[in-house]
């Protein structure tokens, strides 16, 4: 039986993960998991893994790496003792030859021995910090997915991986812009400080009301649109690289880890 | 003709790099380069590069990756337009089959097409910040190399890479410990906050007066020994991995990059 977002919002990490793993919750994860680090996911063949890691290293704002599996392993022990990337994400996109070929809520049946899973930090960490500072985050309050745009900012290539940076937008009250900048700057594993603010056309966004991913969000009078580097960026690079197979999370539907979102480094204490 | 440390200390980055590249300066780089990010260097065959990157990702305190070359390329364009890792480090150690096989001030003649160069952040960044805050750093003031110790803290393995964490020690006045912690915590690409302080035996150091690398430094009355994760850690992991060939900087003799040491991310603006 399907579980509702409002119901899960007050649940523990274990309950949230159980619902996701069972496939009874397949929606976005903003605000879920009670303060744990959430991550974008990209799973691809080992043959491309070194170049993809170089791509992430060269583009740390959109692609802050927070965990990498051993080749063939669906576990990332630095992020969670029992975390299984085949089932612990609410919804996956499956790409073949660079094209979206389907989606799923569990990828156990298509797992391959040569796959490597990459977890990339996401903006939820600093969104929670913004909310704690009393700065409203509209898409969380309104249970939608953050608006995301393909910008004209170019990432630094590595092997076949290249492309424009994807950015996410939050409308921030004009008198709190400095504070929002400083708060997000404290979280380098969650995209850090904004990459742009104000006029969207500066970074090639022509219509702020029509995001390329996620849902539109208003920019009321007295607010400024602020753009952060977004973890969907590697999905664009992966599409450009036309890999034979690649599996990602569905935007907004993240991997919730065991690591505290304000941990200095995204590494669980090992036994 | 050899150039002295005291002479180079007031020189520009270009002058410092020219002396290093020409082989006329082959000593340590603490305090040189006027506020640029300095880095540990590890060069190894592509066959081991993915595991090594995973090792760095899982151990971000000792091994904060700040740059990675393309396979076969001695250039790391994100760290410097003309940076050449074959000549721009004052002194190199060359390991064969996991054993130190020699040293050099230039490795152009032994460069191979399958090599990948990794730059790993170093403590100089936060040392400069400590000095700006009026906290003396003894080994810089006294022109010696920071004392480094093999601790009993275990790193998280990846492939053949594993081993104890190497730590560096600075004696901090007791009434400034909190401040030294907070200052270094601001630099995640330079090992971040300390991993231990006080009794050295807590982390397996039996004789603080006999460091495993670098020079001894005093811990006067009223001071506490503070231990930071050290970029020599990957050298230990590399020795343990017994790679056919691996080239590193000589401890303390770092790669000086073009990137400002307080940059949010270690990436030069690309043209």
Interface residues (C-beta under 8 A of the other chain):
Chain A: X46 X49 X50 X53 X54 X57 X58 X59 X60 X61 X65 X67 X68 X70 X71 X77 X78 X116 X154 X156 X158 X159 X185 X188 X192 X193 X264 X265 X266 X267 X270
Chain B: X46 X49 X50 X53 X54 X57 X58 X59 X60 X61 X65 X67 X68 X70 X71 X77 X78 X116 X154 X156 X158 X159 X185 X188 X192 X193 X264 X265 X266 X267 X270
